Amino acid sequence: YDLTGVSPSEEASYSQDALYSLVNRYARPVVSLLLRFVRYQEKQFVGIETEPFDRIPIICGVPTPQEAGADGLRYGDIVGRSRDRIATSRVGDPELVAEILEVAAEKRAAEIVATAQRIGLRLPDDAQVRFDDERRDFFGER
């Protein structure tokens, strides 16, 4: 790749609000993202920083225009990043789908436990151990 960077006028054309609106026209639930400008090898680059999903995976709620071609998203597509590789792509691999769903389930379970603890419910001391054992059995990790 030839890293050319962006010109000052191109940099000025980027807007956090416009980017947020564009991405979230297609994403359900909305994606938290931050526009970043990065200097590298005396050139200016544009980056987009995102956070992992909060509660449920981000799903394409509106298909992208046909002009996007093969890179476009269809209704229901999930775009993800595996723990094993640094690449963002449409999720088609069953193992990656399972990984995403597992993360979503863990986040939801943690949220439920935190809510229960906030309202005064307490788990038995061995509850975490039992939960971990059941999870390993379910996923065949024993």
C-alpha positions in Angstrom: 0.0 0.0 0.0 1.1 3.5 -0.7 0.3 5.5 2.4 -0.6 8.9 1.0 -2.6 10.4 3.9 -5.2 13.2 3.5 -4.8 16.8 2.6 -5.8 19.6 4.9 -8.9 20.2 2.9 -9.8 16.5 3.0 -9.3 16.5 6.7 -11.5 19.5 7.2 -14.3 17.7 5.2 -14.7 15.1 7.9 -17.3 15.6 10.5 -17.9 13.5 13.7 -21.7 14.2 13.4 -21.9 13.3 9.7 -19.9 10.1 10.3 -22.1 9.1 13.2 -25.3 9.8 11.2 -24.0 7.9 8.2 -22.9 4.7 10.1 -26.0 4.7 12.3 -28.3 5.0 9.3 -27.5 1.3 8.8 -26.6 0.0 12.2 -28.9 -1.4 14.9 -28.4 -0.6 17.7 -26.4 2.5 17.2 -22.6 2.3 17.1 -20.5 4.5 19.4 -17.6 5.8 17.3 -15.0 8.5 17.4 -13.3 10.2 14.5 -9.6 10.5 15.0 -6.9 12.3 13.1 -3.5 10.6 13.3 -0.1 11.8 12.2 2.2 9.0 10.8 5.4 9.4 8.8 4.8 13.1 8.5 1.4 12.5 6.9 -2.1 13.0 8.3 -4.6 10.0 8.4 -8.2 9.6 9.4 -9.2 6.8 11.7 -12.4 5.7 13.2 -12.4 4.3 16.7 -15.2 2.1 17.9 -16.0 0.3 21.1 -17.1 -3.3 21.4 -20.9 -3.6 21.4 -22.5 -2.9 24.8 -25.2 -5.5 25.0 -26.1 -7.0 21.7 -24.1 -7.3 18.5 -24.5 -4.6 15.9 -26.7 -5.7 13.0 -27.4 -4.1 9.6 -30.9 -2.8 10.0 -31.0 -1.1 6.5 -29.2 -2.5 3.5 -26.4 -0.3 2.1 -27.0 1.1 -1.4 -26.2 -1.2 -4.4 -23.4 1.1 -5.3 -21.4 -0.4 -2.4 -21.1 -3.6 -4.5 -19.6 -6.6 -2.8 -18.6 -4.6 0.2 -22.2 -3.6 0.9 -24.2 -4.9 3.7 -27.5 -6.8 3.5 -30.3 -6.7 6.1 -29.3 -8.8 9.1 -25.6 -8.9 8.3 -23.2 -8.7 11.3 -19.8 -7.1 10.9 -17.3 -8.4 13.4 -13.7 -8.7 14.5 -12.4 -12.0 15.7 -10.2 -12.3 18.8 -7.8 -14.3 16.5 -7.3 -11.8 13.7 -7.1 -8.1 13.2 -9.6 -7.6 10.4 -13.2 -6.4 10.2 -15.5 -8.4 7.9 -19.0 -9.6 7.3 -19.6 -12.5 9.7 -20.2 -15.7 7.8 -18.0 -18.1 9.8 -20.1 -20.2 12.3 -17.3 -20.1 14.8 -17.2 -16.3 14.7 -21.0 -16.1 15.0 -20.8 -18.4 18.1 -18.0 -16.2 19.6 -20.1 -13.1 19.1 -23.2 -14.7 20.6 -21.1 -16.0 23.6 -19.8 -12.5 24.3 -23.3 -11.1 24.1 -24.6 -13.7 26.5 -21.7 -13.1 28.9 -22.4 -9.3 28.8 -26.1 -9.8 29.4 -25.4 -12.3 32.3 -23.0 -9.8 33.9 -25.6 -7.0 33.6 -28.3 -9.2 35.2 -25.9 -10.1 38.1 -24.9 -6.4 38.6 -28.6 -5.3 38.7 -29.4 -8.1 41.2 -26.6 -7.0 43.4 -27.5 -3.3 43.2 -31.0 -4.1 44.5 -29.6 -6.2 47.3 -29.8 -9.7 46.0 -26.8 -11.8 46.9 -25.5 -14.9 45.1 -24.4 -17.9 47.1 -20.6 -18.1 47.4 -20.4 -21.1 45.0 -22.7 -19.6 42.4 -19.8 -18.4 40.1 -18.1 -21.7 40.3 -21.3 -23.5 39.4 -22.0 -21.1 36.6 -18.5 -21.5 35.1 -18.9 -25.3 35.3 -22.3 -25.2 33.6 -21.0 -22.9 30.9 -18.0 -25.2 30.2 -20.3 -28.2 30.0 -22.7 -26.3 27.6 -19.8 -25.3 25.3 -18.1 -28.7 25.6 -14.9 -27.2 27.1 -14.2 -30.0 29.6 
